[in-house]
Amino acid sequence: SIIEKRKMFGYPCSFVNRNMFLGTHNENLFIRLSESDRKEFLALPETKHFEPMPGRIMKEYVIIPLWLIEKRDELHQWIDKALKYVLSLPPKTKKK
């Protein structure tokens, strides 16, 4: 599978099989996680669901806190989990 970069919400994001797994929005970096990984992630300090607009939570997506961005090895592990999760999903079909 090839990682495709394109914009979502006007910001750079990364997709595999047309499924987004990593992106930026305003000042935030966010990833898409499986339910079990998301539960583990949200137990970490300063983490929360991604909400591109107030009241519009994207339930599978979480915002990476600044302290985690500075811990490169740990950050890469979470990004790997996001990529593996999205690779397990069926490819999204192109909308007509």
JOJO-V228814 format. One record per backbone hydrogen bond with DSSP energy under -1.0 kcal/mol. NH is the residue of the N-H (numbers start at 0). CO is the residue of the C=O. Records with the same first field share a line. If there is no record, write none. Layout:
NH: CO  CO
This chain:
3: 14
5: 12
7: 10
10: 7
12: 5
13: 21
14: 3
15: 18
18: 15
20: 13
21: 13
22: 29
23: 11
24: 27
27: 24
29: 22
30: 61
31: 20
32: 59
37: 33
38: 34
39: 35
40: 36
41: 37
43: 40
46: 43
49: 60
55: 52
57: 49
60: 57
61: 30
62: 47
63: 28
68: 64
69: 65
71: 69
74: 70
75: 71
76: 72
77: 73
78: 74
79: 75
80: 76
81: 77
82: 78
83: 79
84: 80
85: 81
86: 82
87: 83
88: 85
91: 16
